[in-house]
Amino acid sequence: MIRIMKIRYKALGILAAAAILAGCTPVSEEPMERTGSEQRQTYTEGTAEELVSPVYSSLSEYEKGLYDKLTEAVLDFKDSVVFDEPVPRDTVRKIYRLVYAQERNYFWLSSLFYAPENEVSELHLTYVYEKDDADIKRTELDLKAAEIIGELPEGASDFDKAVYFHDYIVKHCDFSQAEDHVNSSYGVLVTGYGQCEGYAAAMSLLCDKAGIPSFMVCGTNNRGETHAWNKIMIDGDWYNIDCTWDDPILTRNDPDFVRHDYCLVTDEEINGITHFPDELYKDVPSATATRMNYFAGKGLVYDTAAEASDAIKEQIRVNGLAGTREAELRLSGDDAYFAAMARFFDSGEIKKMIEEINGNYGTGIRSAYMHNNDELNIIHISLIYESDG
């Protein structure tokens, strides 16, 4: 018997942090009934070409000087950074938070700092690793990043690279709050465990090495819990990308699962709804373009329920013949989306499609999970095969 299990993602959040982000909670899958100097960051590896980080550009000249002084001290593993003149504590806190979030190649810097005075002349620094240990881990991380970059298809566009990095992180990293290194790119890419800060750091690292402008955004989710994600530039436009929320903890074993709900989305689609950027990021570029959203870039946006029906049937057929699992699409409007949901769920159309494809091609699909995102008009189907046991 073909069973279609309906899933709706419920976004969970992040635990409060000491200085920046102490950690985050996963996005969980729950079965539910549907309810209706100026040159800061190198982006092109191996060349002299540099672009100015938008976060760095948003600072005043005075703040840039503090930022530079702090990053130089962190790079050299100095015990403290001495400022030329006393700095207001709030300014020190702002710059420290930005350096910690944006310079994630320096993954040895602790998120914690202590500046008790109203004005700070010397800021003492703490590190997660000793220098020798950090050097070893940096080598391991660089080798893993080079391996991932080396697997990119020849001639891959920035869109292709961004999607590849997104999918790699989702498929090769498990969300964890208990493992070591989870707040760093090292944890996500080398040990295979991370939480939101680590996911965002890993995406930033890979984008940097592939020459794609990016930066980390810190803020909160719709539960008021701390969260981190990325903004990246594709073909001159900025987009949001959230690998953590596209890697939910499933109630079933599906190692190939990856979704793209938050892959290259606009500010309008998430800000003030599911994602709330910190005030520190109020002057960074807006993400307004839609043409390179994942579903638009892949040609998976449909205007009518009938078009979506034909498209999802073909995806199921192709997946069935290949033994793969994931089919997904997006509707261009609310009316079309809810019409498609009614066809797929209420009329049992997906079940009939699977029965027909099994009969014609012997694909052996036993059942399917259907995931829906009402906010973004996305439908995702995961196939389950008889051979899965």
C-alpha positions in Angstrom: 0.0 0.0 0.0 1.3 3.4 -0.9 1.3 5.8 2.1 1.9 9.5 1.9 3.1 11.0 5.2 2.7 14.7 5.5 5.4 16.7 7.3 5.6 20.3 8.1 8.8 21.8 9.4 8.6 23.7 12.6 11.5 26.1 13.0 13.3 25.7 16.3 15.9 28.1 17.5 19.1 28.7 19.4 20.2 28.9 23.0 21.3 32.3 24.3 25.0 33.0 24.1 27.6 34.7 26.3 29.3 37.1 23.9 28.2 36.0 20.4 26.5 32.6 19.9 26.8 29.8 22.4 24.9 27.4 20.2 21.6 26.7 18.6 18.8 24.2 18.5 18.1 22.2 15.3 15.2 22.4 13.0 13.1 19.3 13.7 10.9 17.3 11.4 7.6 16.6 13.1 4.6 14.8 11.5 1.7 17.2 11.5 -1.6 17.7 9.6 -1.4 20.5 7.1 -2.6 23.9 8.4 -3.8 26.0 5.6 42.4 48.9 5.4 39.6 49.1 2.9 40.6 45.6 1.6 39.6 43.2 4.2 38.5 39.8 2.8 40.0 37.9 0.0 37.4 36.4 -2.3 39.6 35.1 -5.1 42.1 32.5 -3.8 45.6 32.6 -5.2 45.3 36.1 -6.8 45.7 39.7 -5.6 42.1 40.5 -6.3 40.2 41.5 -3.2 36.7 42.8 -2.5 35.7 44.8 0.5 33.5 42.9 3.0 30.1 44.7 3.3 30.3 44.3 7.0 33.7 45.9 7.2 32.6 48.6 4.8 29.7 49.5 7.1 32.1 50.6 9.8 33.5 54.1 10.4 37.2 54.7 9.8 37.7 54.7 13.6 36.0 51.3 13.9 37.9 49.9 10.9 41.1 50.7 12.8 40.0 48.8 15.8 38.8 45.9 13.7 42.3 45.7 12.0 44.1 45.9 15.3 42.0 43.1 16.7 42.3 40.8 13.7 46.1 41.3 13.6 46.3 40.3 17.3 44.1 37.2 16.8 46.1 36.1 13.8 49.3 36.2 15.8 47.7 34.6 18.9 48.5 37.6 21.1 47.3 37.5 24.7 45.8 40.9 24.4 45.3 43.9 22.1 46.3 47.4 23.3 44.4 50.3 21.9 46.0 53.6 21.2 43.5 55.3 23.4 40.6 54.1 25.7 37.7 52.8 23.7 34.1 52.8 24.9 33.1 49.3 26.1 30.0 49.1 23.7 32.3 49.9 20.8 34.7 47.1 21.8 31.9 44.7 22.2 30.6 45.6 18.7 33.9 45.2 17.0 34.7 42.0 18.8 31.4 40.5 17.8 31.9 41.4 14.2 35.5 40.1 14.1 34.4 36.8 15.7 31.5 36.4 13.2 33.2 37.6 10.0 36.8 36.3 10.4 35.8 32.7 10.8 39.1 31.5 9.3 40.4 32.5 12.7 38.4 29.7 14.3 40.6 29.5 17.3 39.2 32.8 18.7 36.9 32.2 21.7 33.4 33.8 21.6 33.9 35.0 25.1 35.5 38.3 26.1 35.5 40.3 29.3 35.8 44.1 29.4 34.5 45.4 32.8 35.5 49.0 32.4 33.4 51.7 30.7 36.4 52.4 28.6 38.9 49.7 27.5 42.6 50.4 27.0 43.6 46.7 26.8 41.4 43.8 25.7 42.6 40.3 26.9 42.0 37.6 24.4 41.3 33.9 24.9 41.5 31.1 22.4 39.8 27.8 21.9 43.0 26.0 20.9 46.7 26.4 21.6 48.6 27.8 18.6 50.3 24.5 17.7 46.9 22.6 17.8 45.3 25.4 15.8 48.0 25.2 13.1 47.3 21.5 12.8 43.6 22.0 12.6 44.0 24.8 10.1 46.0 22.5 7.8 43.3 19.8 8.1 40.6 22.3 7.3 42.5 23.7 4.3 43.0 20.2 2.9 39.3 19.4 3.3 38.2 22.7 1.8 40.6 22.1 -1.2 39.1 18.6 -1.6 35.6 20.0 -1.7 36.5 22.7 -4.1 38.3 20.2 -6.3 35.1 18.2 -6.7 33.3 21.1 -8.3 32.3 20.5 -12.0 34.5 22.2 -14.5 33.1 25.6 -15.5 30.7 25.7 -12.5 29.0 29.0 -12.1 28.8 30.8 -8.8 25.2 29.6 -8.5 26.4 26.0 -9.1 29.1 26.4 -6.5 26.8 27.9 -3.9 24.3 25.1 -4.3 27.1 22.5 -4.2 28.5 23.9 -1.0 25.0 24.1 0.5 24.3 20.5 -0.4 27.7 19.2 0.7 27.3 20.8 4.2 23.8 19.5 4.6 24.7 15.9 3.6 28.0 15.6 5.4 27.3 17.4 8.7 25.1 16.3 11.5 23.6 18.9 13.8 25.0 18.5 17.3 25.4 20.5 20.5 27.4 17.8 22.3 30.4 17.2 20.0 33.6 19.2 20.0 34.3 22.0 17.5 30.6 22.5 16.6 30.8 26.3 16.4 33.5 26.3 13.7 34.1 25.4 10.0 36.5 22.8 11.3 33.8 21.0 13.1 31.4 21.0 10.2 33.8 20.1 7.4 36.4 18.0 9.2 34.6 16.2 12.0 31.1 16.3 10.5 29.3 17.9 13.4 28.1 21.4 13.9 25.4 23.9 14.8 24.2 27.1 13.2 27.4 29.1 13.8 29.5 26.3 12.4 27.3 25.8 9.4 27.5 29.5 8.6 31.3 29.5 9.1 31.7 26.6 6.8 29.7 28.2 4.1 31.7 31.4 4.4 35.0 29.5 4.3 34.0 27.6 1.1 32.7 30.7 -0.6 35.8 32.7 0.3 38.0 30.0 -1.2 35.8 29.7 -4.3 35.9 33.5 -4.9 32.2 34.1 -4.0 31.6 37.2 -1.8 29.8 36.2 1.4 29.5 37.1 5.1 27.8 35.7 8.2 24.7 37.2 9.6 24.0 36.9 13.3 20.6 37.4 14.9 17.6 35.5 16.2 14.9 33.2 14.9 11.2 33.5 15.3 11.4 32.1 18.9 13.8 34.8 19.9 16.8 32.4 20.1 20.1 33.2 18.6 20.9 32.1 15.1 23.4 32.5 12.3 23.2 32.2 8.5 24.9 33.7 5.4 24.5 36.3 2.8 26.3 35.5 -0.5 26.6 37.3 -3.8 25.5 35.6 -7.0 25.9 37.4 -10.3 26.0 40.8 -8.6 23.0 40.3 -6.3 22.9 39.3 -2.6 20.9 36.3 -1.3 20.4 34.7 2.1 21.4 31.1 2.5 20.7 29.0 5.7 22.3 25.6 5.7 21.2 24.8 9.3 17.5 25.2 8.5 17.9 23.2 5.3 19.3 20.3 7.4 16.5 19.3 9.8 16.8 16.4 12.2 14.5 13.7 10.6 12.4 11.2 12.4 13.6 8.6 9.9 17.0 7.6 8.5 17.5 9.4 5.1 21.2 10.2 4.7 20.6 11.7 1.2 18.0 14.2 2.4 18.6 17.8 1.5 16.1 20.6 1.1 16.5 24.0 -0.4 13.8 26.1 1.3 16.4 28.7 2.5 18.8 28.4 -0.4 19.3 31.9 -1.9 16.2 33.6 -0.6 15.4 37.3 -0.3 15.2 39.4 2.9 11.5 39.9 2.3 11.0 36.1 2.5 12.6 35.6 5.8 13.4 38.9 7.7 10.9 39.6 10.4 9.3 36.2 9.8 11.7 33.4 10.6 15.0 35.3 10.7 15.8 38.5 12.6 19.2 40.1 11.9 21.1 41.8 14.6 21.2 45.6 14.5 24.9 45.3 13.7 23.9 44.3 10.2 21.4 47.1 9.4 23.8 48.8 7.0 24.8 45.7 4.9 23.4 45.1 1.4 19.8 44.0 1.1 18.9 40.8 -0.6 16.1 41.6 -3.0 16.7 39.6 -6.2 14.8 36.4 -6.9 16.2 35.3 -10.3 18.9 33.1 -8.7 16.8 31.6 -5.9 17.5 27.9 -5.9 14.1 27.0 -7.5 14.2 29.7 -10.0 17.8 28.9 -11.0 16.9 25.2 -11.4 13.7 25.9 -13.4 11.5 24.5 -10.6 9.0 27.3 -10.1 5.5 26.7 -11.5 2.5 29.0 -11.9 -0.3 26.5 -11.7 -1.2 23.3 -9.8 -1.5 21.4 -13.1 2.1 22.4 -14.1 3.3 21.4 -10.7 1.5 18.0 -11.0 3.2 17.2 -14.3 6.6 18.3 -12.9 6.5 16.3 -9.7 5.3 13.2 -11.5 8.3 13.4 -13.9 10.6 13.9 -10.9 9.2 10.9 -9.2 9.6 8.8 -12.3 13.2 9.9 -12.8 14.0 9.3 -9.2 12.3 5.9 -9.2 14.4 4.7 -12.2 17.6 6.0 -10.6 16.8 4.8 -7.1 17.1 8.3 -5.7 14.6 9.9 -3.3 14.1 13.7 -3.4 11.7 15.6 -5.5 10.8 19.3 -4.9 9.3 22.4 -6.5 8.0 25.8 -5.7 4.7 27.5 -6.7 4.8 31.1 -7.8 1.8 32.2 -5.7 -0.3 31.2 -2.7 -3.4 30.2 -4.7 -1.4 27.9 -6.9 0.4 26.5 -4.0 -2.6 25.6 -1.9 -4.4 24.2 -5.1 -1.4 22.0 -5.6 -1.4 20.9 -2.0 -5.1 20.0 -2.3 -4.5 17.9 -5.4 -1.4 16.2 -3.9 -2.9 15.6 -0.4 -6.6 15.7 -0.4 -7.2 14.1 -3.8 -4.5 11.5 -3.3 -2.7 12.4 -6.6 0.8 11.6 -5.4 -0.3 8.1 -4.3 -1.9 7.5 -7.8 1.3 8.8 -9.5 3.5 6.4 -7.5 1.2 3.4 -8.2 1.2 4.2 -11.9 5.0 4.6 -12.1 5.5 1.4 -10.1 3.2 -0.4 -12.5 4.9 1.0 -15.6 8.5 0.8 -14.6 8.7 -1.6 -11.6 10.4 1.1 -9.5 9.4 -0.4 -6.2 8.5 2.8 -4.4 6.7 1.8 -1.1 5.7 5.2 0.3 6.6 8.8 0.4 7.0 11.6 2.9 5.7 15.0 1.7 7.2 18.1 3.3 5.6 21.5 2.8 6.6 25.1 3.6 3.5 27.2 3.6 5.5 30.4 4.0 7.6 29.9 0.9 5.2 27.8 -1.2 7.5 24.8 -1.4 6.6 21.1 -1.8 9.2 18.4 -1.2 8.7 14.7 -1.5 11.0 12.0 -0.2 10.5 8.5 -1.7 10.8 5.3 0.4 11.5 2.1 -1.4 10.5 -1.5 -0.7 14.2 -2.3 -0.4 14.6 0.1 2.5 13.2 -2.5 4.8 
